[in-house]
Amino acid sequence: MIESSKGRPIANREDELYDCLQRSLDVLDSNIKEYFLDLGAFPDHKRISVGSLIDTWADDLNPDRDGLIHEEEDTLCNAELINLKSRNLVNLVDTRKDKIDEDGYRKGDYVTLHDLLKELTIQHSGIGPEEQRTRLIVDIRGNNIPKWWRKQKHLQARLLSVSTDSVFSKKLPNITLEEAEVLILNFRTKKYILPEFVENMPELKRITLESLTMRSITENPFILKSILKMSLILCDLSTAFSNGRVKISDAFPKLEELIIDRCDSCKEFITECCDLVHLTKLSIIRCRGLVSLPETIGNLVNLQVFRLRSCKDLLFLPDSVVNLKLLKFLDISECSSVGRLPTNIGEMSSLTKLDLRHCPDTGELRQSVLRLKQQLKEVICTCSHATKKLWEAVKPNLGKIRILLKVPNDGRFSSGLESANFVLTSDPVHQAWNAIEKQRQINPTAEPSMVNEIQPVNPTIIAFGTPPSSQKGQEALVSSSNLKDDKFEHFEFLCNKRNPNFSLNQAAIKLFQSRYHELLQLKDKLVENSKSKTPSLVIITGQSVGGSVATLFTLLLLQDLNKSKAKRPLCVTFGSPLVGDEQLRQCVLQFSTWKSCFLHIVSNQDPTPQLFISRNPGAYKPFGTFLLCSASGCACFEDPDIILEQLMKTDPQNQEYHYGHILGDLKCKALCNVSKTTDADIDSLQASLITQLEASLIIQLQAIGILSQQQPSSEIDGLIPRMKRHETKLFIKKPKSSDSHKRLNEMKVHMAFLEWYKKDSRQHKIGGYYDRYRHLLSEQDISVDHFKKVLMNYWQDCVTEVENNPQIEGAHFRFHWLWAGTYYRRMVEPLHIADYYRNGGKNYKTDGKRPKHFILLEEWLPKVIKPEAAPNKSKRETVGSRLNDDSCFWAHVEEARILCTLVNNGSVEEKERSLVLQELKIFEAYVYGSLENYALSPEIFLETSSFMQWLTEYYGVVDQSFPSLLLDFMRDRNDQAYKNGTFIFP
């Protein structure tokens, strides 16, 4: 037996622990103890849904109830949970963004239980004969069904919980539980149907199904009249009705409450549930991929409570929601894509309560609320500081309505102190300074060497020295155009369309030019080393003007490393003057990842960094991160205007400064968490200032010695607001660069709506999604315009950013971005074309009316993805679900229809008629060639599509004896074979 460090066997110590936990249960009130033991019925290592847990307690709290959770039971159940939590028996997990609980819903979304406590509940539930237990908890491993299950005993359990592992494959034998009211099933097998024994549970009122892949809920043809509530948690519902023998409305004829929580592929299931006309409560919570609800949701005429919480992909509510005349409470909280309510929502005469927390804060949403002003009693919403007044302005128009304005605290603060501590405790900064010290020791009596490779590997460190008199009289800036005229074009790669020129410091560029060939060889060596399997981190460092040259060398190195996608170097400078102007900064920022490669460390006792600034006010601009230091502390800054202001405010007193000593002292303080700012100081700041952002900015200024604690408040009043504005700008800009993939994913949600719209359009028999949108026949068609505009704005910005990037190799979109852009172009440009021709436009492509970003996306595609010579098998087989390869196809159709109209109306003279017919034949050949390449969607063959209308018009224009491959293709009805991908073109 294993012995512990104190000499007692571990097994014995576990027994002692269980004895201790047992004693804590023995002192519980009998009711509380029973509630706690019910926790053992839920699956291991899972968060227990509070709603499901409360279902198991409901009858104990109110034996005469009707089987459903009401407000009074809600309160009592919450109280029992809090009681258990106060005894450290459970943990409550609340996933809501705010803690408002005005709607009477559960306080805390989930309950968690420690493994030892879980074992204890199972042990207690297993005491005594099976027929006398109040709860049966069955955990099946493999196919080992308990022996007692096969024996037909009279079981009295009120609760049955069955869990299996993924190996389980047997059919559960029949069993009779005449008194059971709660059933919890957690089957981890891939295939599962509702077991037959549920028909032998006549008192069963509530059923919870968790973590199941539902092959069919209703494959066994039974009718469960007693079940009033069903909860589906973490279930895959994609095949729930694939083999069902009865409708869900027939299987659960009296179901009054349904919860669908975190279930994938649930739209079809929800469609089936729309026949459950007795439902009074429907909750759909955190269901990913649920883009839309079925129109048949309006069939639930008895629905009183409808919760759609945290369905972040849901784009809108169907118009049929207004048919829910008995609905009292609608909850769409945290549905972050739902920006409006149905137009006729004012017809919902019973609706008295709306929960709109964390929905898009739009004017459309506020107008929707106004339409309900006659009956609404309460609206719960969150809003920004900017729109708080707009919501408050709505109040007078709504009479007695009570709007709970919860303005979320954005929690913003400046992290300059935390970033500084991270930098100070990292090795590269200290390694960089040690390299500068070593370089000075190489030949201390002679003129310092310009550059030395101090350490060859792990990491590779390159140090730049500062020759004497390199700063005197050389504070001027040199234009890149002048350097180009002098045949020094080595930084031209930074230029772009927006900034064709920039300027560099004269001293730095002169030193760089004097050793250019030596630096070029060093650069080529580093690039070659970066291609090894385990390349070293490269640290490039320098002090004073040597740091400026190090910055220029790093930019040159980044150019080549950017092509090979190798690990980027880190440039660390100490007391370095600024190297260039605002245009240089903008050029560097075009490479989104380069800014993070530069760290500039500046002491408030070092006069060098402000040397060129003071002599050329407004000419220089910094880029990268600046670590500003003083004896009191340090802080990191990134905003160029703040950095300039702080550099100018430093007042060197010609004291001794040594960056090695400064870094050592500050590192010691960072590791020991030493700060001159006391808790009392922080409390006073928080008491006197509005936001924690302002407080953090003041503490940073005190740390770098710019602001003393005794300084007049007038100084604070002037400086802090400017810094706050800068930080706010950075806060807004950062997501644009750092969250680019997140933004792309957000756009995919909008594309998902258009995909649904395209699919849904086929059912309307109006010629596909292009023609449906062109005619704007319903409100859904109008709502498409919103998604089109959002997508176009996003991709216009993306394409403009790429186009303005420095024109070096690899500047265009990466493959997956370009493919996403191509899919967007093929989906959205037809909608833009529909708008154009609906408004009477002509010559979309030839008159310069086509947006530039569509043109560029089309031009870039063949440069990255080579076009296929002939359609492959996959392209033919998937043609039914594809978009037109040519996103301007419908523009060609519109132009062809205009030409046909001119001919049929006799609007063209005879000599022009032949030219028009020639253009129509060119279009005909274009269509047939596209069909040969399987480059057109079969949607064009829908009966009332614009293309089919053109074809009808074309028959009346062209000579029927004219040989035409396209007309022969259509006469022979080959379009169906084309749709199936089986037609072989001759």
Buried (B, 14 or more C-beta within 10 A) or exposed (E): EEEEEEEEEEEEEEEEEEEEBEEEBEEBEEEBBBBBBBBBBBBEEBBBBBBBBBBBBBBBBBEEBEBBBEEEBBEBBBEBBEBBBEEEBBBBEBEBBBEBEEBBBBBBBBBBBEEEBBBBBBEBBEEEEBEEBBBBBBBBEEEEBEEBBEEEBEBBBBBBBBBBEEEBEEEBEEBBBEBBBBBBBBBBBEEBBBBBBBBBBEEBBBBBBBBBBBBBBBBBEBBBEBBBBBBBBBBBBBBBBEEBEBBBBBBBBBBBBBBBBBBBBBBBBBBBBBBBEBBBBBBBBBBEBBBBBBBBBBBBEBBBBBBBBBBBBBBBBBBBBBBBBBBBBBBBBBBBBBBBBBBEBBEBEEBBBBBBBBBEBBEEBBEBBEBBEEBBBBBBBBBEEEBBEEBEEBBEEBEEBEBEBBEEEEEBBBBBBBBBBEBBEEEBBBBBBBBBBBBEEEEEEEEBBBBBBBBEEEBBBBBBBBBEEBBEEBBEBBBBBEBBEEEBEBBBBBBBEEBEBBBBBBBBBBBBBEBEEEBEEBBEEBBEBBEEEEBBBBBBBBBBBBBBBBBBBBBBBBBBBBEEEBEBBBBBBBBBBBBBBBBBBBBBBBBEEBBEBBBBBBBBBBBBBBBBBEEBEEBBBBBBBBBBBBBBBBBBBBBBBBBBBBBEBBEBEEEEBEBEEBBBBBBEBBEEEEBEBEEEBBEEBEEEBEBBBBBBBBBBBBBBBBBEEEBEEEEBEEBBEBBBEBBEEBEEEEEEEEEBEEBBEBBBBBBBBBBBBBEBBBEBEBBBBBBBBBBBEEBBBEBBEBBBBEBBEBBBEBBBBBBBBBEBEEBBBEEEBBBBBBBBBBBBBBBBBBBBBEEEBEEBBEEEBBBEBBBBBBEBBEEBEEEEEEBEEEBBBEBEEBBBBBBBBBBBBBBBBBBBEBBEEEEBEEEEBEEBBEEBBEBBEBBBBBBBBBBBBBBBBBEBBBBBBBBEBBEEBBEEEEEBBBBEBBEEEBBEEBBEBEBEBE
